[in-house]
């Protein structure tokens, strides 16, 4: 089966066309700067080649039209007929508590994605625009919504509730939803495969460390707890997001700086985290360069990030009553041996020990644990697109929509 995976951001659209019979990525690329006034950027990689050009894309419909054009015409075309594509999988950041699994798009699904857009305005509305463009331009191909939040729906109330008045939770649905669900699910399955053991009997701590970052505790293949909350702002120190902070500090800053709600929202999401503390960058590569030159604030941001991940690992070890494996994934987790080493330093009491010889320079799927350590420590490159395509196929099969 061939699946087109769409990941729409407010001003971007990333896509991958995957042949799920063999896992081959037939074509991939992105449209950026959609609707920003000037030219949009368009990049496509297929058949071992890459095309990059400036194009016009005033909205997501035009961006989808560009993708269709690239897939079916010109030098990098990979399908003769659009109907060779069996399904389209759309990444949706926020599915509230309505979607424990992926859902074939219909009016109800779209209404709910719009409703939950209030909690993820940058993402859900853009995704809806992408879905509607696909419905219009590829009406015969079923679309599926794959939610970042679905995998976290197994959390029990003690884990997902905030200690706010219960009626307010009921009325406003303010609770923890988590994020990066497809990634946590994918690497958990891959870790079980690598260990040659059924996921159902494992206790795992998965660390998705990218610009956005989260840690999850997984028992028997189900999420027990996760560090992201009502929105992807809670938990770890992130590139530009604040992570855990006393709510009273938020109010204090707003009052003293005279910030409006929207200004404070931008502050917490865009001006804090590694960038805010270091004053240099949200990118670990820049921070580590600055640290080597003796920059103390870069070192402080680094230390805060590492400490926060460690705290969650400790908490989740306690919640799971053990840990068979810890997994590092996403931009930082997959590439940054220094950070992985710092996080695992001093965790020997939990059975987590990293072998520097295996960790140093590792940027591939590998068990980096020390010989004899009780827990495995894996570096597993995430593949969210493949995971989305897998769930898309499951949903269309279940709905009897397979050609
Ligand atoms: P997201 O999908 O949340 O935007 P990614 O998973 O792509 O994030 O991760 C991006 C981050 O990964 C960068 O901001 C950078 O901090 C980190 N990163 C990427 N490559 C490296 C590397 N080689 N060494 C250290 N950090 C890296």
Boltz pocket constraint, residues with backbone or C-beta under 6 A from the ligand:
constraints:
  - pocket:
      binder: B
      contacts: [[A, 209], [A, 210], [A, 211], [A, 212], [A, 213], [A, 239], [A, 282], [A, 283], [A, 284], [A, 285], [A, 330], [A, 331], [A, 332], [A, 335], [A, 336]]
      max_distance: 6.0
